[in-house]
């Protein structure tokens, strides 16, 4: 007895789901590749710190100097552990599981991975976390979107610039918002309507083969919409671009105001 049309359609739909998951994983690994150089450099700095202070601790008998050496080594080790944990968490696939998260923590975990990359490219970072909304999300997928947008922003600022990340909440619409704004080259008006189309890109792959696939923003849009959210973009050529992610607030969100309205780094 032959396979029914309904079964064929079901099989094709399952294959499509699997292919989309594989595509997202490939895009994720591509993003990791973009950060590999700066993260390797950061680990080299950490190892240099550990080695130099270990030598100092062995050389000196003074208790205060030895304590300082051990403190510096401990701090360097904790920094390395934080980066490693972030990389492992980002690279690991967690299926479609969703749970409540503070968006500030999701963003901070991503910034651990890109901090050195931003410094290398002379990008100052401004964090406006006066509000800290929570939302029910697949943390891994949302972090992938955030990381993709941050890397895009950095690549748009060839001569350095400012990256501003703002968290806010709209109680009336029951949405949490993440806005990622750069001071880069901007997007031409004739290109803007196409940027979320699959395989559309204005980039070319670099020497390492990174970029130019046209999958990043299309993937971002798919992820946000799968969370019943929205993504919008505003851009002015020569002045910069802002992407805003809108995600449904977690039930019971109270509109908590963080004690530090604006944090700056960079």
N, C-alpha and C positions, 0 to 999 in steps of 0.2 A: 504493500500500500504506500503510495507516494506521500510526501510531506505536504501538509496543507499550506495554503497561502498565509493563513494566520500564524502558523508556526514559523514560516520563513521570515515574516515581518518581525516576529518576536526575536528570532535569532539575529536578524540584522540590527535591531534596536540594541540588543545586548552587546553586539560587536561595536556599535557606535559608542556606547557608554565606555567600554574598555579602551577604545582608541582615544577618547577624550581624556581619560585618566592618564594614559601613557603620554599624551601630548602635554598635559599639565606637568607631569613629572619631568619631561624633557626640557620644558621651559624653565622649570625650577633649577635643574642642573646647569642650564645655560647661565642663569643669574648667578649661581655660585661661582661659575667660571670667571665672571666679570670681577668678582671680589677676591679671587684667589691670590692675586699678586699683593694687594694691600694687606690681606690677612696674614700671608706668609711673612711680609715685612714686619707686621706687628708682633708675630711670634718671635722673630729674630731679635727685636728690641727687648722682648720679655726675657729671652734666654740670656742676652747680654747683661741685663740687670741682675738676673740670678747668679750668673758666673762671677761678675765683678763684686757683688756684695758677699758672695760665699768666700771669695779670696780675701776680702777685707776682714770677714769674721775669723778666718783661720790665722790671718797675719797678726791681728791685734788681740791682746789679752785684756784690754780695758773693757769692763762689763758694759758700759754705756754704748761703746762703739759696736760691740758684739750684738747687743740688743737691737740697735738701729739696723744692723745688717740683717738680722733675722726678720725684723718687721718688714723691711723692703722686699726680702725674698718671699715672705708670706703674701704680701700684696700683689707681687708679680704673678705668683702661682694662682691666686684667686682670680686675677684678671684673665689668665690663660684658660682657667676652668670655665669662666663665664662665656668666653668666646666659643670654646669647644661645645659647651652645652647648647648655645644658641645655634651653632651650625648643625649639630645633630638633630635638634628639634625641628629646624627648618627643613632639613633634607628628608626626614622621616615622613612617610605617608601615613595619614591617620584616617583614611576613608572619608566618610561623610558625617562623622560624629560631630555634633554641635553642643556647646554648653556656654554658660554665661561667663563673660570675661569683661574686665575693665579695659577699654580701648587704650588707655595710657600705658598699661603694662605690655600690651601687644606691640605698640609702637616702640617702647623702650627696648624690648627684646630684639627688634629689628635694628635699632640704632647701634646696638653693640656690634653688629656685623659690619655696618657701613661707616662707623666713626673714623677709622683710619683712612678709608678711601676718600671721604670728604675732606679730611685734612690735607692729604696729598694733592688734591685738586683745588686747594685754596677756597673751599666752600665753608662759609660760616653757617652755623645752625641756630635757629631760633625756635624755641618750643613754647607755644601758648597753650598750656594745659590748665587754664583756670577752671574749666569744667572737666569732669572725668566720668563720662557716661559709660554705662555697661550695655552690652548687647549679646544676644545668643548667636554664636558663630562657630564655624569650623576655624579654629585659631590658625592652623597651618595654612589654609587657603587665603585667609585675610592677610596674614603676614606676607604671603607670596605677592599679593597685589600691592601692598604697601612698599615692599622692597623693590618691586618692578618700577613703581612710580618714582621712588627716590633715585634709583639709578638713571632713569630717563631724565629726571631733573638735573642731576649732576652732569650728564652728558650734554645737556643743553647749555651749560655754563662753562664753555671752553676757557674763558679767561678768569674763572673764579666767580664768586657771587654769594648770594644768600639764599638758603633754603629755610622756609618757614613752615612749620607743621602746627596746625591748630585743631584742637578738639573742642567740640561744642555739642549742644543738644537743643532740639526744638521740641519742647513739651507739647505744643499745639499739634504738631504733625506726628509726634511720637517717633522722631528719628534722631539717632546720633550721627554726628558728622565728623569726618576727618578731611581736612583740607591741606594739600601738599602744594606749596607755592614756590616757584623759582624766579630768579631774575635773569633768565637766560634769553635765548634768541627768539623765543616765541614760535607760534605755528601760523603759517600763512592762512588767510581766510578761506582760500579755495581748497585747502587741504583739510581743514578742521572737520568738515562733515564726514570724511572718510577714515578718520584715524582709528575707529573701532571696528573697521572691516577686517575680516581675516585675511592675512597675507598682504595687507597694504602696508607699505613702509616707505619712508624717505631716506632711511639709513642704508649704509652698505656695511657688510661684515668687516671687522677690523682684522689685524694680522693674526689674531688668535682665533678668528672665526666667530667672534661674538657679535651679536646684533644683526639686524637686517632681515630677520625671518618674518616680521610682521605679525607675530603671534601674541606678543606681550599684551597690548591693549585690548585685543579681542578677548583674550583669556581673562583679563581683569573685568571686563564687562560681563562675561558669562558668570564669573564667580559672584560678583555683587548681585546680579539679578537672581541667581540661585538662592541668595539669602533674602530675597524679597526686598532688595534695596535698589538704589539708583547710583549712577556715576555721571557726573557732568564735568565739563571742561570750559574754562575761559582763557583766552590767550590774546595777547597783543604783540605783534611782531616788534622785536627790538626791546621789549620791556619784560616779557616773561609769561609764564603759564601757571594756571592753578587747576588742579584736579580735586574735586570734592566727592568723597564717598559718603553716601547716606544709607544707614543701616537701622532697622527697627530697634528701638530701645527695649532693653529687657524689662519685663513686667516688674512693677514696683520701683522703677528708677525714680530717685528722689531729687535729682538735680543738685547733687553735692558739689560744693565749691572747694577747690583745692586751696590750701593756705598760701602756696606760692603761685601767684597768677601767671607769671611769665618766667620761664627758665631759659637761660641763654648758654650756649656752648659754642666753641669754635675758635 
